[in-house]
Amino acid sequence: MTGYYDLILGLIPLSLIGVTGVLSLVGFSVTSAVPLAASIPVALIGHALFVNSPVDDTQSTTEAVDSSNSFEPAD
């Protein structure tokens, strides 16, 4: 199942190439279309990092702590 970050990773190159192509067809030169189109992937990355930021799974860390309590020395 695809998650939010999988979609973001797919949209980054698609939006850069797609918007660059559209801007080139409209009449922008490629040297000006690429930086303008790059603002969309930058916005996607910023949203994924700062607005919908990844968080640690707290259950997995408690399981690791619980399993370390059952450790026995090899003496």
N, CA, C and O atoms as a printed pandas DataFrame, in Angstrom:
     atom_number atom_name residue_name chain_id  residue_number  x_coord  y_coord  z_coord
0              1         N          MET        A               1    0.851   -1.177    0.000
1              2        CA          MET        A               1    0.000    0.000    0.000
2              3         C          MET        A               1    0.894    1.236    0.000
3              4         O          MET        A               1    1.855    1.323    0.763
4              5         N          THR        A               2    0.567    2.169   -0.850
5              6        CA          THR        A               2    1.386    3.373   -0.933
6              7         C          THR        A               2    0.971    4.362    0.141
7              8         O          THR        A               2   -0.216    4.578    0.390
8              9         N          GLY        A               3    1.954    4.946    0.760
9             10        CA          GLY        A               3    1.706    5.924    1.798
10            11         C          GLY        A               3    1.949    7.327    1.292
11            12         O          GLY        A               3    2.212    7.542    0.109
12            13         N          TYR        A               4    1.858    8.266    2.193
13            14        CA          TYR        A               4    2.021    9.678    1.863
14            15         C          TYR        A               4    3.411    9.957    1.303
15            16         O          TYR        A               4    3.550   10.661    0.302
16            17         N          TYR        A               5    4.439    9.410    1.944
17            18        CA          TYR        A               5    5.800    9.696    1.510
18            19         C          TYR        A               5    6.141    8.999    0.205
19            20         O          TYR        A               5    6.987    9.489   -0.544
20            21         N          ASP        A               6    5.511    7.875   -0.088
21            22        CA          ASP        A               6    5.689    7.241   -1.389
22            23         C          ASP        A               6    5.122    8.128   -2.501
23            24         O          ASP        A               6    5.720    8.262   -3.569
24            25         N          LEU        A               7    3.967    8.727   -2.235
25            26        CA          LEU        A               7    3.379    9.637   -3.222
26            27         C          LEU        A               7    4.245   10.882   -3.422
27            28         O          LEU        A               7    4.419   11.348   -4.548
28            29         N          ILE        A               8    4.782   11.411   -2.334
29            30        CA          ILE        A               8    5.653   12.585   -2.443
30            31         C          ILE        A               8    6.880   12.249   -3.281
31            32         O          ILE        A               8    7.270   13.029   -4.151
32            33         N          LEU        A               9    7.492   11.093   -3.027
33            34        CA          LEU        A               9    8.676   10.696   -3.794
34            35         C          LEU        A               9    8.353   10.501   -5.273
35            36         O          LEU        A               9    9.211   10.738   -6.124
36            37         N          GLY        A              10    7.155   10.081   -5.588
37            38        CA          GLY        A              10    6.759    9.949   -6.986
38            39         C          GLY        A              10    6.414   11.275   -7.634
39            40         O          GLY        A              10    6.668   11.482   -8.821
40            41         N          LEU        A              11    5.830   12.181   -6.844
41            42        CA          LEU        A              11    5.429   13.474   -7.401
42            43         C          LEU        A              11    6.598   14.426   -7.632
43            44         O          LEU        A              11    6.490   15.335   -8.456
44            45         N          ILE        A              12    7.692   14.243   -6.938
45            46        CA          ILE        A              12    8.827   15.160   -7.097
46            47         C          ILE        A              12    9.338   15.161   -8.544
47            48         O          ILE        A              12    9.365   16.226   -9.161
48            49         N          PRO        A              13    9.741   14.030   -9.110
49            50        CA          PRO        A              13   10.213   14.093  -10.504
50            51         C          PRO        A              13    9.089   14.361  -11.506
51            52         O          PRO        A              13    9.301   15.035  -12.514
52            53         N          LEU        A              14    7.881   13.827  -11.224
53            54        CA          LEU        A              14    6.780   14.059  -12.163
54            55         C          LEU        A              14    6.421   15.534  -12.266
55            56         O          LEU        A              14    6.178   16.045  -13.359
56            57         N          SER        A              15    6.386   16.215  -11.128
57            58        CA          SER        A              15    6.029   17.629  -11.165
58            59         C          SER        A              15    7.138   18.458  -11.798
59            60         O          SER        A              15    6.860   19.412  -12.525
60            61         N          LEU        A              16    8.380   18.107  -11.530
61            62        CA          LEU        A              16    9.481   18.869  -12.129
62            63         C          LEU        A              16    9.494   18.723  -13.641
63            64         O          LEU        A              16    9.610   19.712  -14.365
64            65         N          ILE        A              17    9.376   17.501  -14.113
65            66        CA          ILE        A              17    9.403   17.271  -15.567
66            67         C          ILE        A              17    8.123   17.781  -16.222
67            68         O          ILE        A              17    8.173   18.401  -17.284
68            69         N          GLY        A              18    6.979   17.523  -15.596
69            70        CA          GLY        A              18    5.707   17.935  -16.190
70            71         C          GLY        A              18    5.535   19.434  -16.279
71            72         O          GLY        A              18    5.142   19.956  -17.322
72            73         N          VAL        A              19    5.825   20.129  -15.197
73            74        CA          VAL        A              19    5.656   21.584  -15.205
74            75         C          VAL        A              19    6.698   22.235  -16.107
75            76         O          VAL        A              19    6.406   23.233  -16.766
76            77         N          THR        A              20    7.910   21.682  -16.144
77            78        CA          THR        A              20    8.921   22.202  -17.066
78            79         C          THR        A              20    8.455   22.049  -18.509
79            80         O          THR        A              20    8.620   22.961  -19.319
80            81         N          GLY        A              21    7.878   20.903  -18.826
81            82        CA          GLY        A              21    7.370   20.686  -20.185
82            83         C          GLY        A              21    6.237   21.627  -20.541
83            84         O          GLY        A              21    6.192   22.167  -21.646
84            85         N          VAL        A              22    5.315   21.824  -19.597
85            86        CA          VAL        A              22    4.186   22.729  -19.855
86            87         C          VAL        A              22    4.677   24.159  -20.036
87            88         O          VAL        A              22    4.232   24.863  -20.943
88            89         N          LEU        A              23    5.586   24.585  -19.179
89            90        CA          LEU        A              23    6.109   25.948  -19.312
90            91         C          LEU        A              23    6.891   26.119  -20.607
91            92         O          LEU        A              23    6.863   27.191  -21.212
92            93         N          SER        A              24    7.581   25.078  -21.034
93            94        CA          SER        A              24    8.301   25.157  -22.306
94            95         C          SER        A              24    7.339   25.255  -23.477
95            96         O          SER        A              24    7.598   25.983  -24.436
96            97         N          LEU        A              25    6.225   24.526  -23.408
97            98        CA          LEU        A              25    5.239   24.589  -24.478
98            99         C          LEU        A              25    4.536   25.937  -24.526
99           100         O          LEU        A              25    4.149   26.403  -25.598
100          101         N          VAL        A              26    4.370   26.562  -23.363
101          102        CA          VAL        A              26    3.689   27.857  -23.299
102          103         C          VAL        A              26    4.550   28.958  -23.902
103          104         O          VAL        A              26    4.030   29.943  -24.427
104          105         N          GLY        A              27    5.883   28.789  -23.825
105          106        CA          GLY        A              27    6.731   29.788  -24.439
106          107         C          GLY        A              27    7.925   30.194  -23.602
107          108         O          GLY        A              27    8.735   31.010  -24.043
108          109         N          PHE        A              28    8.053   29.652  -22.416
109          110        CA          PHE        A              28    9.218   29.950  -21.595
110          111         C          PHE        A              28   10.426   29.200  -22.144
111          112         O          PHE        A              28   10.287   28.108  -22.695
112          113         N          SER        A              29   11.599   29.782  -21.994
113          114        CA          SER        A              29   12.801   29.045  -22.360
114          115         C          SER        A              29   13.068   27.988  -21.298
115          116         O          SER        A              29   12.599   28.104  -20.166
116          117         N          VAL        A              30   13.812   26.970  -21.663
117          118        CA          VAL        A              30   14.079   25.880  -20.732
118          119         C          VAL        A              30   14.875   26.378  -19.537
119          120         O          VAL        A              30   14.684   25.901  -18.418
120          121         N          THR        A              31   15.768   27.335  -19.766
121          122        CA          THR        A              31   16.586   27.853  -18.664
122          123         C          THR        A              31   15.773   28.642  -17.652
123          124         O          THR        A              31   16.198   28.787  -16.506
124          125         N          SER        A              32   14.624   29.150  -18.043
125          126        CA          SER        A              32   13.760   29.816  -17.064
126          127         C          SER        A              32   12.630   28.911  -16.592
127          128         O          SER        A              32   12.077   29.124  -15.513
128          129         N          ALA        A              33   12.283   27.901  -17.387
129          130        CA          ALA        A              33   11.197   26.997  -17.001
130          131         C          ALA        A              33   11.623   26.050  -15.882
131          132         O          ALA        A              33   10.817   25.729  -15.009
132          133         N          VAL        A              34   12.862   25.603  -15.895
133          134        CA          VAL        A              34   13.320   24.652  -14.879
134          135         C          VAL        A              34   13.317   25.274  -13.482
135          136         O          VAL        A              34   12.789   24.653  -12.560
136          137         N          PRO        A              35   13.879   26.465  -13.280
137          138        CA          PRO        A              35   13.814   27.038  -11.923
138          139         C          PRO        A              35   12.391   27.360  -11.465
139          140         O          PRO        A              35   12.069   27.208  -10.286
140          141         N          LEU        A              36   11.547   27.801  -12.386
141          142        CA          LEU        A              36   10.154   28.060  -12.014
142          143         C          LEU        A              36    9.435   26.765  -11.643
143          144         O          LEU        A              36    8.674   26.727  -10.676
144          145         N          ALA        A              37    9.673   25.719  -12.403
145          146        CA          ALA        A              37    9.031   24.438  -12.120
146          147         C          ALA        A              37    9.596   23.793  -10.867
147          148         O          ALA        A              37    8.901   23.012  -10.219
148          149         N          ALA        A              38   10.825   24.095  -10.511
149          150        CA          ALA        A              38   11.451   23.494   -9.328
150          151         C          ALA        A              38   10.826   23.987   -8.033
151          152         O          ALA        A              38   11.042   23.388   -6.979
152          153         N          SER        A              39   10.059   25.061   -8.091
153          154        CA          SER        A              39    9.418   25.551   -6.872
154          155         C          SER        A              39    8.342   24.582   -6.380
155          156         O          SER        A              39    8.060   24.534   -5.183
156          157         N          ILE        A              40    7.746   23.821   -7.272
157          158        CA          ILE        A              40    6.706   22.868   -6.865
158          159         C          ILE        A              40    7.302   21.680   -6.108
159          160         O          ILE        A              40    6.790   21.342   -5.040
160          161         N          PRO        A              41    8.362   21.027   -6.607
161          162        CA          PRO        A              41    8.959   19.954   -5.798
162          163         C          PRO        A              41    9.536   20.456   -4.477
163          164         O          PRO        A              41    9.506   19.738   -3.478
164          165         N          VAL        A              42   10.059   21.679   -4.464
165          166        CA          VAL        A              42   10.566   22.243   -3.208
166          167         C          VAL        A              42    9.413   22.411   -2.221
167          168         O          VAL        A              42    9.571   22.149   -1.028
168          169         N          ALA        A              43    8.272   22.842   -2.710
169          170        CA          ALA        A              43    7.104   22.979   -1.836
170          171         C          ALA        A              43    6.623   21.615   -1.343
171          172         O          ALA        A              43    6.222   21.486   -0.186
172          173         N          LEU        A              44    6.657   20.603   -2.199
173          174        CA          LEU        A              44    6.275   19.258   -1.784
174          175         C          LEU        A              44    7.211   18.714   -0.709
175          176         O          LEU        A              44    6.761   18.118    0.270
176          177         N          ILE        A              45    8.505   18.918   -0.892
177          178        CA          ILE        A              45    9.480   18.457    0.093
178          179         C          ILE        A              45    9.305   19.214    1.398
179          180         O          ILE        A              45    9.368   18.618    2.473
180          181         N          GLY        A              46    9.085   20.527    1.316
181          182        CA          GLY        A              46    8.866   21.318    2.524
182          183         C          GLY        A              46    7.618   20.875    3.271
183          184         O          GLY        A              46    7.614   20.827    4.501
184          185         N          HIS        A              47    6.574   20.554    2.544
185          186        CA          HIS        A              47    5.352   20.079    3.195
186          187         C          HIS        A              47    5.587   18.734    3.869
187          188         O          HIS        A              47    5.125   18.503    4.986
188          189         N          ALA        A              48    6.308   17.850    3.185
189          190        CA          ALA        A              48    6.553   16.518    3.747
190          191         C          ALA        A              48    7.466   16.576    4.963
191          192         O          ALA        A              48    7.342   15.745    5.864
192          193         N          LEU        A              49    8.376   17.536    5.007
193          194        CA          LEU        A              49    9.311   17.606    6.127
194          195         C          LEU        A              49    8.785   18.408    7.305
195          196         O          LEU        A              49    8.990   18.022    8.456
196          197         N          PHE        A              50    8.112   19.515    7.036
197          198        CA          PHE        A              50    7.783   20.436    8.115
198          199         C          PHE        A              50    6.301   20.464    8.487
199          200         O          PHE        A              50    5.974   20.654    9.659
200          201         N          VAL        A              51    5.413   20.283    7.541
201          202        CA          VAL        A              51    3.983   20.325    7.853
202          203         C          VAL        A              51    3.495   18.945    8.278
203          204         O          VAL        A              51    2.844   18.805    9.314
204          205         N          ASN        A              52    3.803   17.940    7.490
205          206        CA          ASN        A              52    3.400   16.563    7.794
206          207         C          ASN        A              52    4.663   15.757    8.074
207          208         O          ASN        A              52    4.997   14.830    7.336
208          209         N          SER        A              53    5.349   16.114    9.132
209          210        CA          SER        A              53    6.669   15.541    9.397
210          211         C          SER        A              53    6.576   14.088    9.844
211          212         O          SER        A              53    5.604   13.679   10.479
212          213         N          PRO        A              54    7.606   13.315    9.499
213          214        CA          PRO        A              54    7.629   11.923    9.954
214          215         C          PRO        A              54    7.901   11.872   11.452
215          216         O          PRO        A              54    8.678   12.670   11.977
216          217         N          VAL        A              55    7.266   10.941   12.127
217          218        CA          VAL        A              55    7.453   10.796   13.568
218          219         C          VAL        A              55    7.930    9.380   13.852
219          220         O          VAL        A              55    7.703    8.462   13.064
220          221         N          ASP        A              56    8.594    9.219   14.993
221          222        CA          ASP        A              56    9.055    7.899   15.402
222          223         C          ASP        A              56    7.889    7.095   15.946
223          224         O          ASP        A              56    6.972    7.640   16.560
224          225         N          ASP        A              57    7.936    5.815   15.716
225          226        CA          ASP        A              57    6.928    4.912   16.258
226          227         C          ASP        A              57    7.295    4.610   17.701
227          228         O          ASP        A              57    8.327    3.988   17.953
228          229         N          THR        A              58    6.475    5.035   18.651
229          230        CA          THR        A              58    6.817    4.882   20.064
230          231         C          THR        A              58    6.692    3.442   20.528
231          232         O          THR        A              58    7.377    3.052   21.473
232          233         N          GLN        A              59    5.845    2.637   19.903
233          234        CA          GLN        A              59    5.705    1.245   20.310
234          235         C          GLN        A              59    6.963    0.447   20.018
235          236         O          GLN        A              59    7.354   -0.393   20.828
236          237         N          SER        A              60    7.596    0.682   18.901
237          238        CA          SER        A              60    8.784   -0.098   18.566
238          239         C          SER        A              60    9.936    0.216   19.508
239          240         O          SER        A              60   10.751   -0.661   19.792
240          241         N          THR        A              61   10.021    1.454   20.002
241          242        CA          THR        A              61   11.099    1.780   20.922
242          243         C          THR        A              61   10.857    1.157   22.289
243          244         O          THR        A              61   11.815    0.777   22.961
244          245         N          THR        A              62    9.610    1.040   22.717
245          246        CA          THR        A              62    9.349    0.408   24.009
246          247         C          THR        A              62    9.602   -1.085   23.948
247          248         O          THR        A              62   10.022   -1.678   24.941
248          249         N          GLU        A              63    9.356   -1.706   22.802
249          250        CA          GLU        A              63    9.649   -3.121   22.667
250          251         C          GLU        A              63   11.145   -3.374   22.732
251          252         O          GLU        A              63   11.578   -4.372   23.308
252          253         N          ALA        A              64   11.936   -2.489   22.152
253          254        CA          ALA        A              64   13.384   -2.642   22.191
254          255         C          ALA        A              64   13.896   -2.487   23.612
255          256         O          ALA        A              64   14.827   -3.186   24.009
256          257         N          VAL        A              65   13.312   -1.593   24.377
257          258        CA          VAL        A              65   13.707   -1.405   25.764
258          259         C          VAL        A              65   13.314   -2.613   26.592
259          260         O          VAL        A              65   14.088   -3.052   27.442
260          261         N          ASP        A              66   12.134   -3.158   26.363
261          262        CA          ASP        A              66   11.681   -4.330   27.109
262          263         C          ASP        A              66   12.551   -5.549   26.813
263          264         O          ASP        A              66   12.834   -6.332   27.719
264          265         N          SER        A              67   12.973   -5.720   25.584
265          266        CA          SER        A              67   13.783   -6.885   25.251
266          267         C          SER        A              67   15.186   -6.763   25.816
267          268         O          SER        A              67   15.828   -7.782   26.068
268          269         N          SER        A              68   15.685   -5.546   26.026
269          270        CA          SER        A              68   17.018   -5.388   26.586
270          271         C          SER        A              68   17.042   -5.747   28.066
271          272         O          SER        A              68   18.107   -6.064   28.596
272          273         N          ASN        A              69   15.905   -5.708   28.745
273          274        CA          ASN        A              69   15.850   -6.084   30.156
274          275         C          ASN        A              69   16.018   -7.585   30.344
275          276         O          ASN        A              69   16.418   -8.017   31.425
276          277         N          SER        A              70   15.726   -8.394   29.328
277          278        CA          SER        A              70   15.830   -9.834   29.454
278          279         C          SER        A              70   17.207  -10.348   29.019
279          280         O          SER        A              70   17.413  -11.556   28.906
280          281         N          PHE        A              71   18.124   -9.451   28.781
281          282        CA          PHE        A              71   19.469   -9.845   28.363
282          283         C          PHE        A              71   20.228  -10.457   29.539
283          284         O          PHE        A              71   20.223   -9.901   30.637
284          285         N          GLU        A              72   20.881  -11.597   29.314
285          286        CA          GLU        A              72   21.669  -12.235   30.349
286          287         C          GLU        A              72   23.134  -12.241   29.933
287          288         O          GLU        A              72   23.439  -12.520   28.774
288          289         N          PRO        A              73   24.035  -11.943   30.843
289          290        CA          PRO        A              73   25.456  -11.946   30.494
290          291         C          PRO        A              73   25.953  -13.353   30.142
291          292         O          PRO        A              73   25.348  -14.343   30.553
292          293         N          ALA        A              74   27.022  -13.443   29.404
293          294        CA          ALA        A              74   27.541  -14.720   28.922
294          295         C          ALA        A              74   28.509  -15.369   29.893
295          296         O          ALA        A              74   29.167  -16.342   29.525
296          297         N          ASP        A              75   28.625  -14.879   31.104
297          298        CA          ASP        A              75   29.575  -15.455   32.071
298          299         C          ASP        A              75   29.278  -16.853   32.421
299          300         O          ASP        A              75   29.995  -17.455   33.220
